[in-house]
Amino acid sequence: MHIFSKLSLTLMLTSTLVLSGCQQFTQPQTSNVAQTPEAPRQFNLQGKIGVKTPAQSGSAFFTWVQQQDEFDIELSGILGVGKTQISGRSGDVSLNSAKTGLIQAQTPEELLTRATGWQAPITHLIDWVQAKPATTQAKISKDEQNRPTQFLEDGWTVALSYNDQAQLPNKLILKQSLESGQENRITMLIQNR
């Protein structure tokens, strides 16, 4: 749990919070370059996140409030035990928990590195949870309803799953292959939007 508390910050920021699962789609369409409008940066999510690396694993419940460039993420274990608060705005991000104390950084990615020693594209999660690519270099696979089912972006494979006809994903699984043949994995289950 100690290591996950540090990853909580990862998560979310969203966390880095995130994801694994089955997807069903037929004849996905793939585009090499993302051509989508900028995603609105305002939402409120609740759910569960899990993180697994070669050295550690853990899970937590999360509440993530995003208002443009400002965010507030609360991570906690069962019955609210082990609460971690992650908040910030552009240039000022902080994580506070009983286990780590206060950690501050300029970016969520820097905060994650300081807290856990590993890197993840935390800022990209803001777009990914909204079924949008984070960069114009993303490779995108879509289902027959034209919903993104996979992003290949900045060294990560992001799988998106949907409930029925929903246009926003309820589950994301982020995977990063490592040189050792192992992987970092974040599974994010969104229960309420």
C-alpha positions as CSV (number, residue, x, y, z in Angstrom):
1,M,0.0,0.0,0.0
2,H,3.0,2.3,0.7
3,I,4.0,2.3,-2.9
4,F,0.5,2.6,-4.2
5,S,0.0,5.8,-2.1
6,K,2.8,7.2,-4.1
7,L,1.3,6.0,-7.3
8,S,-2.0,7.4,-6.3
9,L,-0.5,10.7,-7.2
10,T,0.3,9.2,-10.5
11,L,-3.1,8.1,-10.9
12,M,-4.3,11.1,-10.7
13,L,-3.6,13.2,-11.4
14,T,-5.7,11.4,-12.5
15,S,-4.6,9.1,-12.1
16,T,-2.6,7.4,-13.1
17,L,-4.4,6.2,-12.3
18,V,-6.1,2.8,-14.7
19,L,-7.1,-0.2,-16.8
20,S,-7.4,-3.7,-18.4
21,G,-10.1,-5.6,-20.1
22,C,-11.9,-7.0,-23.1
23,Q,-13.0,-5.0,-26.0
24,Q,-15.2,-6.1,-28.8
25,F,-15.1,-4.4,-32.1
26,T,-15.3,-5.4,-35.7
27,Q,-13.0,-4.0,-38.5
28,P,-11.5,-1.2,-36.5
29,Q,-10.6,1.9,-38.5
30,T,-7.1,3.2,-37.9
31,S,-6.0,6.8,-38.5
32,N,-2.3,7.8,-38.2
33,V,-2.9,11.3,-37.1
34,A,-5.5,12.6,-34.6
35,Q,-7.8,15.2,-36.1
36,T,-10.1,15.9,-33.2
37,P,-11.1,19.2,-31.5
38,E,-9.7,20.0,-28.1
39,A,-11.4,18.1,-25.4
40,P,-13.3,20.2,-22.8
41,R,-11.3,20.2,-19.6
42,Q,-14.1,20.1,-17.1
43,F,-15.5,16.9,-15.5
44,N,-16.1,15.0,-12.3
45,L,-15.1,11.3,-12.2
46,Q,-15.4,8.6,-9.5
47,G,-14.1,5.1,-9.7
48,K,-11.3,2.7,-8.9
49,I,-7.7,2.7,-10.2
50,G,-5.1,0.0,-10.1
51,V,-1.4,0.2,-10.8
52,K,1.0,-2.6,-11.5
53,T,4.7,-2.3,-12.2
54,P,7.4,-5.0,-12.0
55,A,8.3,-3.8,-8.5
56,Q,4.8,-3.0,-7.0
57,S,1.1,-3.1,-7.3
58,G,-1.9,-1.6,-5.6
59,S,-5.4,-0.1,-6.0
60,A,-7.5,2.7,-4.7
61,F,-10.8,4.5,-5.1
62,F,-10.6,7.9,-6.7
63,T,-12.6,11.1,-7.1
64,W,-11.3,13.5,-9.7
65,V,-12.6,17.0,-10.3
66,Q,-11.1,18.8,-13.3
67,Q,-11.9,22.5,-14.0
68,Q,-9.9,23.7,-17.0
69,D,-6.3,23.5,-15.8
70,E,-7.1,23.1,-12.1
71,F,-7.7,19.7,-10.6
72,D,-8.3,18.0,-7.3
73,I,-8.0,14.2,-6.9
74,E,-8.7,12.2,-3.8
75,L,-7.4,8.6,-3.5
76,S,-8.4,6.3,-0.7
77,G,-8.5,2.6,0.2
78,I,-11.4,0.7,1.5
79,L,-13.6,2.7,3.9
80,G,-11.6,5.9,3.2
81,V,-8.4,4.5,4.8
82,G,-5.1,5.9,3.5
83,K,-6.4,9.1,2.0
84,T,-4.1,10.9,-0.5
85,Q,-4.9,14.3,-1.9
86,I,-3.5,15.5,-5.3
87,S,-4.2,18.9,-6.5
88,G,-2.8,21.6,-8.7
89,R,-2.9,23.9,-11.6
90,S,-0.4,24.6,-14.4
91,G,3.1,25.0,-12.8
92,D,2.0,24.0,-9.3
93,V,1.1,20.4,-8.4
94,S,1.1,18.8,-4.9
95,L,0.4,15.5,-3.3
96,N,-0.3,15.2,0.4
97,S,-0.8,12.0,2.4
98,A,0.0,10.7,5.9
99,K,2.6,8.4,4.5
100,T,4.5,10.7,2.2
101,G,3.7,14.1,3.7
102,L,3.6,17.0,1.2
103,I,5.4,16.7,-2.1
104,Q,5.3,19.5,-4.7
105,A,6.4,19.8,-8.3
106,Q,5.7,21.9,-11.4
107,T,4.0,19.1,-13.4
108,P,2.1,15.9,-12.6
109,E,4.8,13.9,-14.4
110,E,7.5,15.4,-12.2
111,L,5.4,14.7,-9.1
112,L,5.0,11.1,-10.0
113,T,8.7,10.7,-10.6
114,R,9.5,12.2,-7.2
115,A,7.0,10.1,-5.4
116,T,7.6,6.8,-7.2
117,G,10.7,6.9,-9.3
118,W,8.9,6.1,-12.6
119,Q,7.4,8.2,-15.4
120,A,3.9,8.2,-16.9
121,P,2.1,10.6,-19.1
122,I,-0.3,11.7,-16.4
123,T,-1.4,14.9,-18.2
124,H,-2.6,12.9,-21.1
125,L,-5.2,11.2,-18.9
126,I,-7.3,14.4,-19.0
127,D,-7.9,13.7,-22.7
128,W,-7.9,9.9,-22.6
129,V,-10.8,9.7,-20.1
130,Q,-12.8,11.8,-22.6
131,A,-12.0,9.4,-25.5
132,K,-9.7,12.0,-27.1
133,P,-6.0,11.6,-28.1
134,A,-3.7,13.9,-26.2
135,T,-1.4,14.7,-29.2
136,T,-1.7,14.9,-33.0
137,Q,0.9,12.0,-33.2
138,A,-1.5,9.5,-31.7
139,K,-2.4,6.4,-33.7
140,I,-6.1,5.7,-33.1
141,S,-8.2,2.5,-33.6
142,K,-12.0,2.9,-33.6
143,D,-15.0,0.6,-33.4
144,E,-18.0,0.5,-35.8
145,Q,-19.6,3.4,-33.8
146,N,-16.6,5.5,-34.5
147,R,-15.5,5.5,-30.8
148,P,-11.8,5.3,-30.1
149,T,-10.9,1.8,-28.8
150,Q,-7.1,2.3,-28.7
151,F,-4.6,5.0,-28.6
152,L,-0.9,4.4,-29.3
153,E,0.7,7.5,-27.9
154,D,4.1,8.5,-26.3
155,G,5.1,4.9,-25.7
156,W,1.8,3.9,-24.1
157,T,-1.0,1.7,-25.4
158,V,-4.3,2.9,-24.1
159,A,-7.3,0.5,-24.5
160,L,-10.8,2.1,-24.0
161,S,-13.9,0.1,-23.2
162,Y,-17.5,1.4,-23.2
163,N,-20.9,0.5,-21.6
164,D,-23.4,-0.2,-24.3
165,Q,-23.9,2.9,-26.5
166,A,-22.0,5.3,-24.2
167,Q,-19.7,7.8,-26.0
168,L,-17.3,8.1,-23.1
169,P,-15.3,5.1,-21.8
170,N,-16.0,3.5,-18.5
171,K,-12.6,1.6,-18.5
172,L,-9.1,2.5,-19.6
173,I,-6.1,0.2,-19.5
174,L,-2.7,1.9,-20.0
175,K,0.3,-0.3,-20.8
176,Q,3.9,0.6,-21.2
177,S,6.3,-2.1,-22.4
178,L,9.7,-2.1,-20.7
179,E,13.0,-3.1,-22.1
180,S,13.1,-6.0,-19.7
181,G,10.0,-7.5,-21.4
182,Q,7.8,-6.6,-18.5
183,E,5.3,-3.7,-18.4
184,N,3.8,-0.9,-16.3
185,R,0.0,-1.1,-16.3
186,I,-2.6,1.3,-15.1
187,T,-6.3,0.2,-15.0
188,M,-8.9,2.8,-14.5
189,L,-12.6,1.9,-13.9
190,I,-14.9,4.9,-14.1
191,Q,-18.1,4.2,-12.1
192,N,-19.6,7.7,-12.2
193,R,-19.3,10.8,-14.4
